[in-house]
């Protein structure tokens, strides 16, 4: 039986999303990165196909900072770079019983449990000599990577990583299944990405709850509307970073059905 562990790499927040510096303060970039991490971890936590969700970071108190229960943390202690840190985390996951790791980047605010389940469909019959990748919206990067452990190839995340993964896999006689799905593809790297996210959210596209609260606060501030509370249906949308921990934890369940929440409460 396959046991898939999700690994979510998270870099130090003060250096997160530096390409958004032209439109956001350091504090806002920090808050956005934290909100997107929370949304990604929440979506993975509610996928029935994921055995465990693990953040991978040199931030020792990351999970307390996120305020989300039910996820684990692999502390890299001294960051050695994304690929090396993930390689070590994958080795650790295998030692704890994982058969596969799913690397999911933390800047995918439109990720949903349904999209994760769809990406993982058919993995029961997936051969050991195959990896699966979710491409970024440009079709050049790797937003999700599913691979067996021990890892059958070196990790090469970074610019134009999809082509590099394909080259390495071909040389090792490993097949690559590439998935193109908008809910898996829309990572937030630059101002154009962020503006597109705001436009999509305004049109009613699904966005993770924490990121949605950040967007509401950003729009309110841009319009010089002082309060951070914006009405959204019967429940107000409150700027996520300003909420008490318990409120944040409770809201992590509210975008999904109660049966899923009950399932996780019983674990």
N, C-alpha and C positions, 0 to 999 in steps of 0.2 A: 504494500500500500504506500502510495506517495505521500510524503509529509512535506508540504511546501511552506517554507519560512520566508516572509517578506522582510527584506533589508532596506531601510530608508536612510540613505546617507544625508547628514545635515552638517553643513559647514558652520563655522563660528559666525554668529549673527552680525557682528559689527562689520564683517567683510561681505555679507550676503547681498546679492543683487546690486553689485556696484555699477552695473550698466544702467541702472535706474537713477543714478545720482543726479542727472540733469533735471529730473522732475520730482524727486523725493528727498526728504531729509534722511539722515542716517537713522533717526528714530523711526520714521515711517517705513524705511526699508527693513529694519529689524522687525517691526510689527507685522508687516506683510509676510516676511519669511516665516515667522512663527505661526501666523494664521494658516498659511498654505501647508506647513508641516502638520499642523493639527488636522486639517481637512483630509490630507492624504492618509495619515495614520487612522483616522476615523473610518474612511472608506474601506481601507484594508481590513480593519478590525471587524467590519460587518460583512466581509466576504466569507461565505461558507466554505470556500476552497483553501483558505489560508489557515495553517495550524497555529502560527505565532507571528506577531509583528514586532520587529526589532529596529529601533533607531540606532544608527551607527555614527558616532560623533566623538570629538574630544571635549565636548561640553558635558561635564560630569553630572550636572543636575538637570539635564535636558528634559526628562520626563516630568519633573516637578514644574519646570518652566512651562511646558505645554499644558499641564493640568488635565491630562487624559489618562484614565485608568485602563488597565488591561493590555498594555504594551510593554515590551522589555527594552532594555538599553544595553548596547555593547559599547563600552567606553574605550576608545582607541588610545587614551592617555596622551600620546604625542602623535599628532596627525602626521602621516607619512605620505599623504597624497590620496586622492579618491580611490584609485585602483588598488593600491597596496592595502589601504584600510578595509576595503570591501573583500579583498582576497583573504585577509586574516579573519574577518567576521564570518565569511562563508565556511572557512575551515572550522571555526568554533561552532557554527550552527550544525555542521555535520557531526561533530563530536557530541552534540546534544540530541541527536536523533533525526535531524533534517535529512531528507533525501534529495530535495531541490531547494534552490534559493530563487526568489523573485526580487531582483533589484528594482526599486521604484524611486525615481527622483522626487524630491520634496516640493517641487514647484509646479504641481499639476492640480490646480484648484477645481477643475471640472471632473476630476476622477470620481467615479461612483462604484459602489459594490457590484452593481450589475455589469459595468464595463470590465471590472477585474474578473468577475466570474466568466464573462464571455471570452476574455483573453486566455483564461486557463481552461476553457472547454476542450475536452478530448485529451487532456494530459495523462489520463490513466493509460492510454495506449501509446503514449509518446516514447519513442526509442531513446536509449541512453546516448545515442550518437546524434542528438538533435538539440538545438537551442531555439528559443522563440523570442522575437524582438518586437516591441511596439515602436514604430518610427515616430520621430517628431514631425511637426507639420510641414517642414521643408523637405522631409524624406531623407535627411542626411545624418541626423542624430539618433541616439538610442534612449528613449524615455523609460522603457521597461525591458528587462532581460530576465528570462526564465532559463535556468541551467541546472543540470544535476550537480551534486557534490559527491566526490571532489570535482572541482571545476575542470572541465575538459579542455579549456583554453584560457589563455591569459586575458585579463580584463583590460580593455583599451578605451574606457569612457573618455570623452573629450570631443574636440571639434571633429566633425565628419567621422564619428565613431562607427556608424553603421557599415560603411565601406571597409573599415579596418576589421571589424568583427567578421565580415564576410570573407575577407582575404585569409584571415587566420583560420577560420572554420574550414574553408576549402582545403587549405594546406594540411589540416588535421583530419580530413575526411569526415567532417561534421556538417550535417545539413542545417540550414537556417530557415526558419519559418518567420516571415516578416508580416506583421499585422499593421494595417492602416485604419485607425479609429480616432475620430475627432476628440472624443472624451479622454483618450490616452495621449493625444498628440499636442495639446495646447499648453505647452510649458510657457512660463513667464520669465523672459530673459531681458528684454529691452523695452523702451517706452512704447514702441508700436504694439508689442504683445500686451502691455498693460492697458493701452487705450482700446484695443480690440476686446479685451476681457470686460472692460467697463461697458462697452457698447453691447456686447452679447448679453451681459447681465441686465442692462436696461431693456433689452428686447424680450426678456423672460427666460433666457437660457439658464440651465441649472448650474449653480456655482456653490461650492462648499460653504457651509454656514459661517465659519469664521472669516473666510475671505469676503463673503457677501457683506458681513458687518463692517469690515474694513472699507469696502467700496462705498457703502452708505455713508460712513463717516467722512470719507474723502469728498464725496459729492456734496455733502452738507457743508463742509468747510469751504469748498470751492465756491459755493453759493452764499457764503458768509452767513449760514444758518447756524447759530451758536449751539443749540442742543445736539447731542450725539444720538438722541432717541428719534427714530424715524418709524412711523407706522407701517407695518407690513402685515396685512390681513388682520387676524384677531390678536396676533402676538407682536409686540414691538420688536424691532431689530435694534439691538443695543451694541454699541461699539465693543467688539469682542475683548480687546485688551483691557477695558475698564471693568469687566465683570469679575465678581468674586470667583474663586476656584470652583466652588460647587455649582454655580450657575453655568460656567463653561462646560463642566462635565455633563450636566443635565442636557445642555443644548446639543451636545455631540450626538445624542440619540434622536433628537427631535426631527431630523430630516428623513429618518428611515422608519419603517413600520414597527409597531410595538412587538410583534412576534420575534423580530431580530433582537430587540433590546432584551426581551425575556430570556432568549436563548443565551445571550452573553451573561446576564445576571446569574444564570444557573451554573455557569462554568466554574 
